[in-house]
Amino acid sequence: MKPNRSFTTTCLQKQCIAPSVYELRFGKPDTFAFMAGQFVLFDVPLLDNEADIQPRAYSIASTPTEQDLLFVIKLVPNGRASRWIEQALDAGMSVRMQGSFGNFKLDSAPEKQYLFLATGTGIAPIRSQILSALKEQKDTRQMHLLFGVLKREDLFWMEEWRGLEEQYPNFHAHISCLSGEADWHGETGSLQERLPQILQEIMTPSVYICGAPITVKELKEQCLALGIPKSDVHFESYV
Ligand SMILES: Cc1cc2nc3c(=O)[nH]c(=O)nc-3n(C[C@H](O)[C@H](O)[C@H](O)COP(=O)(O)OP(=O)(O)OC[C@H]3O[C@@H](n4cnc5c(N)ncnc54)[C@H](O)[C@@H]3O)c2cc1C
């Protein structure tokens, strides 16, 4: 018998954390199981016709042992789910979802060092993977996160990354804004520009890439061109 993959969950919290970016928290149904890096499909109604339902994929940003399901979602102009999230979804609402799905999972060969590359809300499955590895698997290998956004105002969860760096000496967060801004004293440039330099610090990387399709494609090709075996380049594209 196939396991039941369809669940009803309740939205617990909806918060705008950066321009057009919402952090959403849902209750975790008792029998719902997933692995770090996987995603769910939400049933998304059309705003003007609730009977018209389509699925939309969202990566789970929380870890399997965290109490709630956490998501971070970037709204796109006139998108079905984007309009629904902004204008209809609210704390207390019941929502149908299916899951869990996906093969963007940690391949925990202990001799490899993790390199996580994320742009924007591509950080969602990567947060789950990093926290899972550090807190749940007590993994002590070197882990580098390269998180890139366009502008400083697009950054979120910064305190959490800095807190993890303090707590876990094997975790290093490199946060980069594409454009240098007067009040930004951190790293600048694209992930593509930063990648060769960061790879000099990592002997045998196991790479995890997530974000917009074009960036994911370019980073993947760059990793392969820099000699990383295909089996060590894992990716999820937000198509
Ligand atoms: C495995 C996976 C995981 C994902 N996880 C996340 C995540 O964690 N966070 C996240 O932010 N996103 C994630 N995504 C992306 C997400 O699934 C949606 O694609 C995104 O939120 C846009 O959905 P939407 O319904 O708002 O837009 P859609 O309605 O799908 O529209 C997408 C775009 O097409 C345009 N469009 C729509 N209809 C038309 C039309 N008829 N003609 C021309 N243009 C049109 C819209 O204006 C919009 O720009 C993930 C995708 C995948 C595949």
The ligand as an SDF file (V2000), in Angstrom:
LIG
                    3D

 53 58  0  0  0  0  0  0  0  0999 V2000
   11.1410   21.8370   -6.2190 C   0  0  0  0  0  0  0  0  0  0  0  0
   10.7880   23.3150   -6.1230 C   0  0  0  0  0  0  0  0  0  0  0  0
   10.8770   23.9550   -4.9040 C   0  0  0  0  0  0  0  0  0  0  0  0
   10.5730   25.3050   -4.8130 C   0  0  0  0  0  0  0  0  0  0  0  0
   10.7040   25.9320   -3.6090 N   0  0  0  0  0  0  0  0  0  0  0  0
   10.5050   27.2620   -3.5130 C   0  0  0  0  0  0  0  0  0  0  0  0
   10.7320   27.9430   -2.2820 C   0  0  0  0  0  0  0  0  0  0  0  0
   11.0810   27.3470   -1.2470 O   0  0  0  0  0  0  0  0  0  0  0  0
   10.5390   29.2880   -2.2650 N   0  0  0  0  0  0  0  0  0  0  0  0
   10.1570   29.9870   -3.3820 C   0  0  0  0  0  0  0  0  0  0  0  0
   10.0230   31.2120   -3.3070 O   0  0  0  0  0  0  0  0  0  0  0  0
    9.9100   29.3580   -4.5560 N   0  0  0  0  0  0  0  0  0  0  0  0
   10.0530   28.0140   -4.6400 C   0  0  0  0  0  0  0  0  0  0  0  0
    9.8090   27.3770   -5.8250 N   0  0  0  0  0  0  0  0  0  0  0  0
    9.1490   28.1310   -6.9310 C   0  0  0  0  0  0  0  0  0  0  0  0
    7.5990   28.0300   -6.7330 C   0  0  0  0  0  0  0  0  0  0  0  0
    7.1950   26.6720   -6.9070 O   0  0  0  0  0  0  0  0  0  0  0  0
    6.7980   28.8700   -7.7260 C   0  0  0  0  0  0  0  0  0  0  0  0
    7.2410   28.6270   -9.0220 O   0  0  0  0  0  0  0  0  0  0  0  0
    6.8520   30.3720   -7.4550 C   0  0  0  0  0  0  0  0  0  0  0  0
    6.4710   30.6490   -6.1160 O   0  0  0  0  0  0  0  0  0  0  0  0
    5.9020   31.1260   -8.4080 C   0  0  0  0  0  0  0  0  0  0  0  0
    4.6320   30.5770   -8.2590 O   0  0  0  0  0  0  0  0  0  0  0  0
    3.3260   31.4360   -8.6000 P   0  0  0  0  0  0  0  0  0  0  0  0
    2.1630   30.4800   -8.5610 O   0  0  0  0  0  0  0  0  0  0  0  0
    3.2430   32.6350   -7.7280 O   0  0  0  0  0  0  0  0  0  0  0  0
    3.5900   31.9130  -10.0680 O   0  0  0  0  0  0  0  0  0  0  0  0
    2.9640   31.2860  -11.4060 P   0  0  0  0  0  0  0  0  0  0  0  0
    1.5000   31.4830  -11.4740 O   0  0  0  0  0  0  0  0  0  0  0  0
    3.4590   29.8920  -11.5320 O   0  0  0  0  0  0  0  0  0  0  0  0
    3.6500   32.2190  -12.4460 O   0  0  0  0  0  0  0  0  0  0  0  0
    5.0670   32.2150  -12.5940 C   0  0  0  0  0  0  0  0  0  0  0  0
    5.4710   33.3820  -13.4820 C   0  0  0  0  0  0  0  0  0  0  0  0
    4.8960   33.2470  -14.7390 O   0  0  0  0  0  0  0  0  0  0  0  0
    4.1500   34.4090  -15.0200 C   0  0  0  0  0  0  0  0  0  0  0  0
    2.9170   33.9530  -15.6620 N   0  0  0  0  0  0  0  0  0  0  0  0
    1.9320   33.2630  -15.0980 C   0  0  0  0  0  0  0  0  0  0  0  0
    0.9620   33.0150  -15.9840 N   0  0  0  0  0  0  0  0  0  0  0  0
    1.3810   33.5830  -17.1330 C   0  0  0  0  0  0  0  0  0  0  0  0
    0.8330   33.6830  -18.4230 C   0  0  0  0  0  0  0  0  0  0  0  0
   -0.3640   33.1450  -18.7190 N   0  0  0  0  0  0  0  0  0  0  0  0
    1.5270   34.3360  -19.3860 N   0  0  0  0  0  0  0  0  0  0  0  0
    2.7300   34.8730  -19.1140 C   0  0  0  0  0  0  0  0  0  0  0  0
    3.3070   34.8130  -17.9020 N   0  0  0  0  0  0  0  0  0  0  0  0
    2.6380   34.1910  -16.9310 C   0  0  0  0  0  0  0  0  0  0  0  0
    3.8280   35.0990  -13.7050 C   0  0  0  0  0  0  0  0  0  0  0  0
    3.6910   36.4950  -13.8620 O   0  0  0  0  0  0  0  0  0  0  0  0
    5.0310   34.7460  -12.9430 C   0  0  0  0  0  0  0  0  0  0  0  0
    6.0510   35.6860  -13.1350 O   0  0  0  0  0  0  0  0  0  0  0  0
   10.1160   26.0210   -5.9560 C   0  0  0  0  0  0  0  0  0  0  0  0
   10.0070   25.3530   -7.1820 C   0  0  0  0  0  0  0  0  0  0  0  0
   10.3410   24.0290   -7.2700 C   0  0  0  0  0  0  0  0  0  0  0  0
   10.2170   23.3330   -8.6130 C   0  0  0  0  0  0  0  0  0  0  0  0
  1  2  1  0
  2  3  1  0
  2 52  2  0
  3  4  2  0
  4  5  1  0
  4 50  1  0
  5  6  2  0
  6  7  1  0
  6 13  1  0
  7  8  2  0
  7  9  1  0
  9 10  1  0
 10 11  2  0
 10 12  1  0
 12 13  2  0
 13 14  1  0
 14 15  1  0
 14 50  1  0
 15 16  1  0
 16 17  1  0
 16 18  1  0
 18 19  1  0
 18 20  1  0
 20 21  1  0
 20 22  1  0
 22 23  1  0
 23 24  1  0
 24 25  2  0
 24 26  1  0
 24 27  1  0
 27 28  1  0
 28 29  2  0
 28 30  1  0
 28 31  1  0
 31 32  1  0
 32 33  1  0
 33 34  1  0
 33 48  1  0
 34 35  1  0
 35 36  1  0
 35 46  1  0
 36 37  1  0
 36 45  1  0
 37 38  2  0
 38 39  1  0
 39 40  1  0
 39 45  2  0
 40 41  1  0
 40 42  2  0
 42 43  1  0
 43 44  2  0
 44 45  1  0
 46 47  1  0
 46 48  1  0
 48 49  1  0
 50 51  2  0
 51 52  1  0
 52 53  1  0
M  END
$$$$
